[in-house]
Amino acid sequence: MEINHLERFRATVNAGKTAIGAVVTLDDPAVSECAGDCGLDFVWIDAEHAPHTLTTIKGHITACRGTGCAPFVRVAGNDTAILKPVLDLAPAAVIIPMVNTAEEAEYAVAACRYPKTGVRGCGVRRAVRYGSTGIFDYLRTSEAEPLVIVQIEHIDAVRNLDAILKVPGIDSICVGPCDLSGSMGVLCQMDDPELNRVIDEVCRKTKQAGLMLGTAGGPFAEWKARHLDWIALGSDWGSMAQGFRAMLKEGGRLQ
């Protein structure tokens, strides 16, 4: 849809470029507006680990509309009751955490699509531009929007990855390296050889399946070598902290 810039995001990826975004944890919609005006391809509005409400999520999604930046929302869990009101805000993508089995992946896809292919409840408002778009035009668009992104972030998901990748309707896999490392007993030890072997396996199989591959984190060069399609390279609070420390260093207060 034009209001969420998904076509622009897809065009970037289809052109062989890596889409660059940032994680948004703060309430102020100016954060997403600024990210878009600075040229980021997407924002990752994090409703799993940040204290977002539906109101603040809507503010960020709306702020993206005039910028060309695609709003992604990571929801708190794989639950129709959680997903339904977020989907009605017309994001470009939803990121669904901790999907560990094919059955859970099927549930996620069904929650994001209307009958007959899914179970999503119908209560449109913003997605039809408040009546400016015909309902049946919107329903045709909704067959492929928003993107359904499932997170592979547990060793159980890796064991079930072949089956997960065969689930129709998944648009992208998002690697969650921190939680994955925790499930392997090496929490945040990103240089662990076995962890990196597993991440490489997930990335290789995702690309072989023809799905988009994404993550949040860095360093960029390592992920680019895994043929990444999209990456959230930083966050709002991280960028602020980096800027504040740079100010203190310039002023001679930090070495």
Order of alpha helices (4+ residues) and beta strands (2+ residues): alpha-beta-alpha-beta-alpha-beta-alpha-beta-alpha-alpha-beta-alpha-alpha-beta-alpha-alpha-beta-alpha-beta-alpha
